[in-house]
Amino acid sequence: MDGEPAADRVANHVALPQLWICRVDAYPWPCADARLNLLAGFDGRLLALNLYLAPLFVEALTDLSAIAPDLADPPDPRAIYERFMGWVPLRRNR
């Protein structure tokens, strides 16, 4: 990975299915690099970005809740919402 160009490292920051961690750095997905990549990829189209992230949020909430249904502290839906969608700016800076 160290010999990998920076652009490739950013592009590879995708989620590991069902665990919802980044394949590159193992941070909760979307990690900081994934967020930057998503913002750049959607090029200011924040509604489209939200529409892309919304079903991923629902899928992640379902997956993360199913991993350990008997935990005393199950995943907090508000925290997962903030992780998936709360970071997207409300409007594009001009």
DSSP file (Angstrom, degrees, kcal/mol; ACC not computed):
  #  RESIDUE AA STRUCTURE BP1 BP2  ACC     N-H-->O    O-->H-N    N-H-->O    O-->H-N    TCO  KAPPA ALPHA  PHI   PSI    X-CA   Y-CA   Z-CA
    1    1 A M    >         0   0    0      0, 0.0     3,-1.3     0, 0.0     8,-0.1   0.000 360.0 360.0 360.0 -30.4    0.0    0.0    0.0
    2    2 A D  T 3   +     0   0    0      1,-0.3     0, 0.0     0, 0.0     0, 0.0   0.841 360.0  50.3 -64.6 -31.7    2.9    2.4    0.7
    3    3 A G  T 3  S+     0   0    0      2,-0.1    -1,-0.3     3,-0.0     3,-0.1   0.487  88.0 109.9 -82.4  -2.2    3.9    2.3   -3.0
    4    4 A E  S <  S-     0   0    0     -3,-1.3     5,-0.1     1,-0.1     0, 0.0  -0.531  79.4-106.9 -75.7 134.5    0.4    3.0   -4.1
    5    5 A P     >  -     0   0    0      0, 0.0     4,-2.0     0, 0.0     3,-0.5  -0.276  28.4-117.0 -58.5 148.8   -0.3    6.5   -5.6
    6    6 A A  H  > S+     0   0    0      1,-0.2     4,-2.2     2,-0.2     5,-0.2   0.882 114.1  56.0 -56.4 -42.1   -2.2    8.8   -3.3
    7    7 A A  H  > S+     0   0    0      1,-0.2     4,-2.3     2,-0.2    -1,-0.2   0.879 107.7  48.9 -60.8 -37.8   -5.1    9.1   -5.7
    8    8 A D  H  > S+     0   0    0     -3,-0.5     4,-1.7     2,-0.2    -1,-0.2   0.886 108.1  53.7 -68.9 -38.4   -5.5    5.3   -5.7
    9    9 A R  H  < S+     0   0    0     -4,-2.0    -2,-0.2     1,-0.2    -1,-0.2   0.912 112.0  45.0 -62.1 -41.2   -5.4    5.1   -1.9
   10   10 A V  H >< S+     0   0    0     -4,-2.2     3,-1.6     1,-0.2    -2,-0.2   0.928 111.9  51.7 -67.2 -44.2   -8.2    7.6   -1.7
   11   11 A A  H 3< S+     0   0    0     -4,-2.3    -1,-0.2     1,-0.3    -2,-0.2   0.785 105.3  57.5 -63.8 -27.1  -10.3    5.9   -4.4
   12   12 A N  T 3< S+     0   0    0     -4,-1.7     2,-2.4    -5,-0.1    -1,-0.3   0.404  71.1 110.9 -86.6   3.7   -9.9    2.6   -2.6
   13   13 A H    <   +     0   0    0     -3,-1.6     2,-0.3    -4,-0.1    -1,-0.1  -0.491  48.4 141.7 -79.5  75.9  -11.5    3.8    0.6
   14   14 A V        -     0   0    0     -2,-2.4     9,-2.7    16,-0.1    10,-0.3  -0.752  54.4 -91.2-115.5 162.8  -14.6    1.7    0.2
   15   15 A A  E     -A   22   0A   0     -2,-0.3     7,-0.2     7,-0.2    -1,-0.0  -0.472  25.7-129.0 -78.5 141.4  -16.7   -0.1    2.8
   16   16 A L  E >>> -A   21   0A   0      5,-3.0     4,-2.3    -2,-0.2     3,-0.9  -0.812  45.9-104.1 -82.1 119.3  -16.1   -3.7    3.7
   17   17 A P  T 345S+     0   0    0      0, 0.0     2,-1.2     0, 0.0    -1,-0.1  -0.073  93.4   1.5 -52.7 144.7  -19.6   -5.2    3.4
   18   18 A Q  T 345S+     0   0    0      1,-0.2    49,-0.1     2,-0.1    -2,-0.0  -0.049 128.5  60.4  70.9 -30.6  -21.6   -6.0    6.5
   19   19 A L  T <45S-     0   0    0     -2,-1.2    -1,-0.2    -3,-0.9    10,-0.1   0.731  89.6-147.2 -93.4 -24.7  -18.9   -4.5    8.9
   20   20 A W  T  <5 +     0   0    0     -4,-2.3     9,-2.3     1,-0.2     2,-0.3   0.892  49.9 131.5  57.7  44.8  -19.0   -1.0    7.4
   21   21 A I  E   < -AB  16  28A   0     -5,-0.6    -5,-3.0     7,-0.3    -1,-0.2  -0.878  66.3 -93.3-116.7 158.1  -15.4   -0.3    8.0
   22   22 A C  E  >  -A   15   0A   0      5,-3.0     4,-1.5    -2,-0.3    -7,-0.2  -0.479  23.2-141.1 -71.5 135.7  -13.0    1.1    5.4
   23   23 A R  T  4 S+     0   0    0     -9,-2.7    -1,-0.1   -11,-0.2   -10,-0.1   0.765  98.9  42.5 -66.3 -25.5  -11.0   -1.6    3.4
   24   24 A V  T  4 S+     0   0    0    -10,-0.3    -1,-0.1   -12,-0.2   -11,-0.1   0.929 132.6  11.1 -89.5 -51.3   -7.9    0.6    3.5
   25   25 A D  T  4 S-     0   0    0      2,-0.1    -2,-0.1     3,-0.0    -1,-0.1   0.472  87.8-127.2-113.8  -2.7   -7.6    2.0    7.0
   26   26 A A     <  +     0   0    0     -4,-1.5    -3,-0.1     1,-0.2     3,-0.1   0.612  61.5 138.6  65.2  14.7  -10.3    0.1    9.0
   27   27 A Y  S    S-     0   0    0      1,-0.1    -5,-3.0    -6,-0.1    -1,-0.2  -0.511  70.9 -77.6 -78.8 158.1  -11.9    3.2   10.2
   28   28 A P  B    S-B   21   0A   0      0, 0.0    -7,-0.3     0, 0.0    -1,-0.1  -0.350  72.9 -83.8 -55.3 131.9  -15.7    3.3   10.3
   29   29 A W  S    S+     0   0    0     -9,-2.3   -15,-0.1     1,-0.2     3,-0.0  -0.668 117.0  45.4 -87.8 140.2  -16.9    4.0    6.8
   30   30 A P  S    S-     0   0    0      0, 0.0    -1,-0.2     0, 0.0   -16,-0.1   0.299  86.2-173.6 -79.7 124.6  -17.2    6.5    5.4
   31   31 A C     >  -     0   0    0     -4,-0.2     4,-2.5   -18,-0.1     5,-0.2  -0.148  43.9 -88.8 -73.6 177.4  -13.8    7.4    6.7
   32   32 A A  H  > S+     0   0    0      1,-0.2     4,-2.1     2,-0.2     5,-0.2   0.897 129.4  47.6 -59.1 -42.5  -12.3   10.9    6.2
   33   33 A D  H  > S+     0   0    0      1,-0.2     4,-2.4     2,-0.2    -1,-0.2   0.885 110.9  51.5 -67.8 -37.3  -10.7    9.9    2.9
   34   34 A A  H  > S+     0   0    0      2,-0.2     4,-2.8     1,-0.2    -2,-0.2   0.899 108.7  51.8 -64.7 -39.2  -13.9    8.3    1.6
   35   35 A R  H  X S+     0   0    0     -4,-2.5     4,-2.7     2,-0.2    -2,-0.2   0.927 110.6  47.4 -62.8 -44.8  -15.9   11.5    2.5
   36   36 A L  H  X S+     0   0    0     -4,-2.1     4,-2.4     1,-0.2    -2,-0.2   0.916 113.1  49.3 -61.2 -42.5  -13.4   13.6    0.5
   37   37 A N  H  X S+     0   0    0     -4,-2.4     4,-2.8     2,-0.2    -2,-0.2   0.904 111.6  48.7 -63.4 -42.0  -13.6   11.2   -2.4
   38   38 A L  H  X S+     0   0    0     -4,-2.8     4,-2.3     2,-0.2    -2,-0.2   0.925 111.2  49.5 -64.8 -44.9  -17.5   11.2   -2.3
   39   39 A L  H  X>S+     0   0    0     -4,-2.7     5,-0.9     1,-0.2     4,-0.6   0.922 115.1  44.4 -60.0 -43.7  -17.6   15.0   -2.1
   40   40 A A  H ><5S+     0   0    0     -4,-2.4     3,-0.7    -5,-0.2    -2,-0.2   0.916 112.9  51.6 -67.1 -42.5  -15.3   15.3   -5.1
   41   41 A G  H 3<5S+     0   0    0     -4,-2.8    -2,-0.2     1,-0.2    -1,-0.2   0.843 111.6  45.4 -65.1 -34.4  -17.0   12.5   -7.0
   42   42 A F  H ><5S-     0   0    0     -4,-2.3     3,-2.5    -5,-0.2    -1,-0.2   0.508  97.8-147.5 -89.4  -4.4  -20.4   14.1   -6.6
   43   43 A D  T <<5 -     0   0    0     -3,-0.7    -3,-0.2    -4,-0.6    -4,-0.1   0.828  69.0 -40.7  46.1  51.2  -18.9   17.5   -7.6
   44   44 A G  T 3 <S+     0   0    0     -5,-0.9     2,-1.7     1,-0.2    -1,-0.3   0.435 101.5 128.8  82.9  -2.7  -21.2   19.7   -5.4
   45   45 A R    <>  +     0   0    0     -3,-2.5     4,-2.1    -6,-0.2    -1,-0.2  -0.605  28.0 169.0 -87.1  80.3  -24.4   17.7   -6.2
   46   46 A L  H  > S+     0   0    0     -2,-1.7     4,-2.6     1,-0.2    -1,-0.2   0.832  70.2  54.9 -68.7 -35.1  -25.3   17.3   -2.5
   47   47 A L  H  > S+     0   0    0      2,-0.2     4,-2.5     1,-0.2    -1,-0.2   0.933 109.8  47.9 -62.8 -44.3  -28.8   16.1   -3.1
   48   48 A A  H  > S+     0   0    0      2,-0.2     4,-1.8     1,-0.2    -2,-0.2   0.897 110.9  51.6 -62.5 -40.2  -27.4   13.3   -5.3
   49   49 A L  H  X S+     0   0    0     -4,-2.1     4,-2.4     2,-0.2    -2,-0.2   0.922 110.7  47.9 -62.9 -44.1  -24.8   12.5   -2.7
   50   50 A N  H  X S+     0   0    0     -4,-2.6     4,-2.3     1,-0.2    -2,-0.2   0.893 110.4  51.6 -63.0 -39.7  -27.6   12.3    0.0
   51   51 A L  H  < S+     0   0    0     -4,-2.5    -1,-0.2     1,-0.2    -2,-0.2   0.823 111.4  48.2 -67.5 -30.1  -29.6   10.0   -2.3
   52   52 A Y  H  X S+     0   0    0     -4,-1.8     4,-0.7    -5,-0.2    -2,-0.2   0.904 115.9  43.2 -71.7 -43.0  -26.6    7.8   -2.7
   53   53 A L  H  X S+     0   0    0     -4,-2.4     4,-2.6     1,-0.2    -2,-0.2   0.787  97.4  75.0 -76.7 -28.1  -25.9    7.6    1.0
   54   54 A A  H  X S+     0   0    0     -4,-2.3     4,-2.0     1,-0.2    -1,-0.2   0.915  99.4  41.5 -56.8 -50.5  -29.5    7.1    2.3
   55   55 A P  H  > S+     0   0    0      0, 0.0     4,-2.4     0, 0.0    -1,-0.2   0.836 113.5  55.0 -68.8 -27.3  -29.9    3.5    1.2
   56   56 A L  H  X S+     0   0    0     -4,-0.7     4,-2.9     2,-0.2    -2,-0.2   0.893 106.2  52.3 -67.6 -38.6  -26.3    2.8    2.5
   57   57 A F  H  X S+     0   0    0     -4,-2.6     4,-2.6     2,-0.2     5,-0.2   0.934 111.3  46.2 -58.9 -47.5  -27.3    4.2    5.8
   58   58 A V  H  X S+     0   0    0     -4,-2.0     4,-2.2     2,-0.2    -2,-0.2   0.913 114.1  48.1 -63.8 -43.0  -30.3    1.9    6.0
   59   59 A E  H  X S+     0   0    0     -4,-2.4     4,-2.9     2,-0.2    -2,-0.2   0.915 113.0  48.0 -64.1 -43.1  -28.2   -1.1    4.9
   60   60 A A  H  X S+     0   0    0     -4,-2.9     4,-3.3     2,-0.2     5,-0.3   0.917 110.2  51.4 -64.6 -43.4  -25.5   -0.3    7.5
   61   61 A L  H  X S+     0   0    0     -4,-2.6     4,-1.7    -5,-0.2    -1,-0.2   0.914 113.4  45.7 -59.6 -42.7  -28.0    0.1   10.3
   62   62 A T  H  X S+     0   0    0     -4,-2.2     4,-1.7    -5,-0.2    -2,-0.2   0.944 116.5  44.4 -64.4 -49.2  -29.5   -3.2    9.4
   63   63 A D  H  X S+     0   0    0     -4,-2.9     4,-1.5     1,-0.2    -2,-0.2   0.935 114.6  47.1 -63.0 -47.7  -26.2   -5.0    9.1
   64   64 A L  H  X S+     0   0    0     -4,-3.3     4,-0.7     1,-0.2    -1,-0.2   0.832 112.4  50.3 -67.7 -31.3  -24.7   -3.5   12.3
   65   65 A S  H  < S+     0   0    0     -4,-1.7    -1,-0.2    -5,-0.3    -2,-0.2   0.832 110.8  50.3 -72.3 -31.8  -27.8   -4.2   14.3
   66   66 A A  H  < S+     0   0    0     -4,-1.7    -2,-0.2     1,-0.2    -1,-0.2   0.736  95.4  71.4 -78.5 -23.2  -27.7   -7.9   13.1
   67   67 A I  H  < S+     0   0    0     -4,-1.5    -1,-0.2     1,-0.3    -2,-0.2   0.914 120.9   7.5 -60.7 -43.2  -24.1   -8.5   13.9
   68   68 A A    ><  +     0   0    0     -4,-0.7     3,-1.6    -3,-0.2    -1,-0.3  -0.591  68.5 166.5-140.7  75.2  -24.7   -8.5   17.7
   69   69 A P  T 3  S+     0   0    0      0, 0.0    -1,-0.1     0, 0.0    -2,-0.1   0.718  77.9  54.6 -66.1 -19.5  -28.5   -8.4   18.4
   70   70 A D  T 3  S+     0   0    0      3,-0.1     2,-0.0     4,-0.0    -2,-0.0   0.317  77.5 126.0 -98.6   9.0  -28.0   -9.3   22.1
   71   71 A L    <   -     0   0    0     -3,-1.6    -3,-0.0     1,-0.1     0, 0.0  -0.360  64.1-133.4 -66.1 146.1  -25.5   -6.5   22.9
   72   72 A A  S    S+     0   0    0      1,-0.3    -1,-0.1    -2,-0.0    -2,-0.0   0.839 104.6  39.7 -66.9 -32.2  -26.4   -4.3   25.9
   73   73 A D  S    S-     0   0    0      3,-0.0    -1,-0.3     0, 0.0     3,-0.1  -0.764  82.4-170.5-118.9  84.2  -25.6   -1.3   23.7
   74   74 A P        -     0   0    0      0, 0.0    -9,-0.1     0, 0.0   -10,-0.0  -0.208  46.0 -66.5 -66.4 166.5  -26.8   -1.9   20.2
   75   75 A P        -     0   0    0      0, 0.0     3,-0.1     0, 0.0   -10,-0.0  -0.260  51.5-122.5 -56.3 137.7  -25.8    0.6   17.5
   76   76 A D     >  -     0   0    0      1,-0.2     4,-2.3    -3,-0.1     3,-0.3  -0.744  12.5-150.1 -84.2 116.0  -27.3    4.0   18.0
   77   77 A P  H  > S+     0   0    0      0, 0.0     4,-2.4     0, 0.0    -1,-0.2   0.850  96.8  53.8 -56.1 -35.5  -29.3    4.9   14.9
   78   78 A R  H  > S+     0   0    0      2,-0.2     4,-2.5     1,-0.2     5,-0.2   0.907 108.7  48.3 -66.3 -40.4  -28.6    8.7   15.4
   79   79 A A  H  > S+     0   0    0     -3,-0.3     4,-2.2     2,-0.2    -1,-0.2   0.895 112.6  48.1 -66.6 -39.5  -24.8    8.0   15.5
   80   80 A I  H  X S+     0   0    0     -4,-2.3     4,-2.3     2,-0.2     5,-0.3   0.889 110.2  52.5 -69.0 -37.9  -25.0    5.9   12.4
   81   81 A Y  H  X>S+     0   0    0     -4,-2.4     4,-3.5    -5,-0.2     5,-1.7   0.943 110.7  47.5 -59.5 -47.1  -27.0    8.6   10.6
   82   82 A E  I  <>S+     0   0    0     -4,-2.5     5,-0.6     3,-0.2    -2,-0.2   0.895 112.0  51.1 -61.2 -39.5  -24.4   11.2   11.6
   83   83 A R  I  <5S+     0   0    0     -4,-2.2    -1,-0.2    -5,-0.2    -2,-0.2   0.892 121.9  30.3 -65.2 -40.5  -21.7    8.9   10.3
   84   84 A F  I  <5S+     0   0    0     -4,-2.3    -2,-0.2    -5,-0.1    -3,-0.2   0.847 141.8   2.2 -90.1 -36.6  -23.3    8.3    7.0
   85   85 A M  I ><5S+     0   0    0     -4,-3.5     3,-1.5    -5,-0.3    -3,-0.2   0.657 106.4  80.8-128.0 -24.2  -25.2   11.5    6.2
   86   86 A G  I 3 <S+     0   0    0     -5,-1.7    -4,-0.2     1,-0.3    -3,-0.1   0.691  89.8  59.6 -65.7 -19.1  -24.7   14.1    8.9
   87   87 A W  T 3 <S+     0   0    0     -5,-0.6    -1,-0.3    -4,-0.1    -2,-0.1   0.617  78.2 104.5 -84.6 -13.7  -21.4   15.2    7.5
   88   88 A V  S <  S-     0   0    0     -3,-1.5    -3,-0.0     1,-0.1    -4,-0.0  -0.533  81.1-112.3 -72.0 127.7  -22.7   16.2    4.1
   89   89 A P        -     0   0    0      0, 0.0     3,-0.1     0, 0.0    -1,-0.1  -0.228  14.5-132.4 -57.6 148.0  -23.0   20.0    3.9
   90   90 A L  S    S+     0   0    0      1,-0.2     2,-0.3    -3,-0.1    -2,-0.1   0.823  87.3  10.2 -72.0 -31.1  -26.5   21.4    3.7
   91   91 A R  S    S-     0   0    0    -45,-0.0     2,-0.3     0, 0.0    -1,-0.2  -0.987  84.3-101.1-147.0 157.1  -25.6   23.6    0.8
   92   92 A R        -     0   0    0     -2,-0.3     2,-0.2   -48,-0.1   -47,-0.0  -0.573  36.3-120.6 -78.9 135.9  -22.8   24.1   -1.6
   93   93 A N              0   0    0     -2,-0.3    -1,-0.1     1,-0.1     0, 0.0  -0.550 360.0 360.0 -72.3 139.3  -20.4   27.0   -1.0
   94   94 A R              0   0    0     -2,-0.2    -1,-0.1     0, 0.0    -2,-0.0   0.439 360.0 360.0 -97.3 360.0  -20.2   29.4   -3.8
